[in-house]
């Protein structure tokens, strides 16, 4: 006759976060993504073009570029890259954003901002930086973002800040400049690496601070048998940007 057996109670060995709750409490919140971040309502900054807003955000009522990611507006010359960027800057300023505009082409003037209704009179709310050396921009942005992180940790709301780089395709490297002065015309292989390093370093900081970056870029055709349109600046931009808007000529 078979002996009957009863299932014995066994203490659960299943893991859950309560097992390491004390460790989690000691981790700085700025180094992790908290649950609250997922529950916040997404906000966008309008481009001023309703159809484009809906395309970028998949929302007709609350459309535009995301307020905490990198957006790249790329295309050939005279396709409206700066036009869209200036529209975003005006609408962001109406929402209370402070603007940091990095001009790498020395092409923008006060009259251009005035034409689009962007107030440049208050240096505490509008900043214009002119340089095309990627290392200098990287140092400036990392220093700026680090200062904002320290302010946020004290309870200051720094999220009403937006960066523009016009254009990221015109960035040069210190090595390229030095080689040119030495009359060394060999191709600079560090430029794309420096641009990739820039976006890699700032992506998480922008997300943590809820700060958007809008960058314009140039495009060119590859020399393949079947040419493709790609952005200048290397592949790093494709991985770092959350939104890439490719413009084209229309007949």
N, C-alpha and C positions, 0 to 999 in steps of 0.2 A: 504494500500500500504506500502510495507516494505521500511524503510528508509535506503538509501545507506550510507555506511561508508567507509572511506578511512583509509588504514593502517597508523598509526601515526609513525613518526620516533622516534626511541628510541636509546638512547646512549648505546653503547655496554658495557656490564659488563664482557666481556671475560678477563681472566687474561693472561698476558704474562710477560716475565722477565723484560721488560722495566719498569714495575710498581715498581720494587725494585732494579733498576739499581744502585742507590747510595749505597744500602746495599751490593750488590755484589762487588762493587769496593773496599769496606772496608775489605772484607774477604781476608785473606792471600792466595795467589795462591797455596802455598804448601799444604794447607789444603783441596783443592778441586781438582777434575780432570778437567783440562781445555780441550776445544774442540781441541786445537792443539795437545794434547797427542794422540788423536785418529787418527790424520792425518799423524803422523810420520810413516815412513816406518819401518816395523818390521825388526830387525836385529837378527842374530843367530851366535852362535859360533860352529864351526864344531867339531865333535867327531873324525874326521879322518877316519870314516867309512861311505861311501856314502849311503849305504842302510839304516844304522841306522839314518843318518841325515835326510833322506827323511821320515822315519817313525816318527821321533820326531817332525818335522816341517811341514810335508805334502808338502815339496818342494824339488825337486831334485837339482835345481840350487843354492838356498840359504838355505841350511839346517843346522840343528844342534839344540842346546838347545837355548831357548829364553834368551835374554840379560837382562831381568829385572824380572825374576821369580825364584822360587825355583824348582830345579830339583833333584829328588832322584833316585839314581841308587842302586837297592837292589837285593840281591840274596845270595845263599849259598857261602861258601868259594871256592876260585879258579875258579870263573866264569867270572872274568875280570872287576870287579868293579873299582879297582884302576887303571887298564890299561886304561879304558875309561876316568877316571878322569884326569889322567896324560896327555892323548892325548888332552883333552879339555884345560888343563892348557897351554900346549905348543902352541896350536893354538890361544888361547886367548892372550898369550904373543906376538905372531907375529902380532896381531891386535892392540898392544899397551896397553894391559891391565896390571895393577899392580895386583899381586897375594897375597892373604892372605890365607895361608894353615894352617888349624887347625888340628893337629894330635892328636887324642884321644887314639891311640893305641901304641904310641911310636914305630911305625913300619917303618917309612920312613926315609931314609938317603939321604945325598947329592948325593951319587952315583946313587940313583934311579932317582932323578931329572936330573942329567947329562945324564943318559941313554936315557931319552926321549927328550933331547935337550932343557931343561928348564934352563934358566940362573938364578942362585941364587946369583950371585956375587954382585949385587947392592941392598943393604938393603933398598933403597928408593923405589924400585919397586918389591921387593919380601920379604915377611914376613912369618916366620914359628912360630906357636904357639903350644906348647905342654901342654895340660891339658885335663883331662876327667871329670872335675867337671862342670856340666851344669850351675850352678850359676855363676861361673867365666867366662865362655864363654858368657853367657847372658850379664853380666856387661861389658865385653870387647866390644862385638859387638854393644850394645846400645850406649856406649861412642864413639866408632869409627864412627858409622852411624850419631850420633848427630853432631859430628865435621864436617862430610862431608856435612850435610844439611846446616850448617852455612856457609861453603865455597861456596856451590852452590848458596845460597841466595846473595852472593857478586858477582856472575857472573862466578865463577870458574867451569870448566867442570870436574866433579868428576866421570863421568859415566864409565870411563875406569878402573874399579876396579872389581875384581871377588873374591868371597869367596869359599873356599872348607872346608868341615868338613868330615874327614875320620877317624872313621865313627861315625855317629850320634847314632848308636845302642850301642856303647860302653860307652856312657855318663853315669856318675853316679851322685848322688846328695850328698850334704854336709851331709844330714841326714843319708844316707846309710853309709858314711864313719865314722861318729860319732858313729852310732849304732855298727858298726863292732869293733871299738876300745873299746867299752864298753862290747864286747862279747855278744851283743844283736843280735840274728840272725833272728828276725822276719822280714817279708817281708816289703820292703820300698814301701809305696803307694804314695810317693811324687815325685818319679823320672819321671813318665809319665806326671804328672802335670807340672813339671818344664820344660820338653822338649816342651810340648804344649805351655807353656807361652813364651818360647824362640821364637818359630816360629811365634806365634801370634803377638808378639811385633815387629818383624823385617820385616814381610811381606810387610806392607804398605811402610815402609821406603825404602826397596829394590826397590819397584815399582816406587816410587817418584824419586829416585836417578838413576834409570835405571842400577841397579847393580844385577848381577845374583849370586845365591848361588847353589853350587853343593854339595850334601851330599851323601855319600855311607851309606848303611844300611844292617844289617843282617836280615835274615828271619828264621822263624821256623814254624813247623806244630802244629796246635791246637790239643787239646786232645778230640775233638768231635768224634762222631760215624763216620762222614765223614770228616777226617782232611782237613783243608785248610791251604795254605801257606800265612802267614801274616808277616808284618814287625815288628821289634822290636821298642819299643819307644812309643807305644800307638797310639790311633786313631787320635790324633791331627795332626800327620804328613800327614795323608791321606787328610785332609781338607786343610792344608796349601800349600802343593806342587801342582804346576800346571802341572808338568810332573813327573810321576813315571815309571821308567823303571825297570821291573822285569826280571832278568836273571835267567836261569835255566841250569842245567847240560845237556849235549848232549852226547849221546853214539856214 
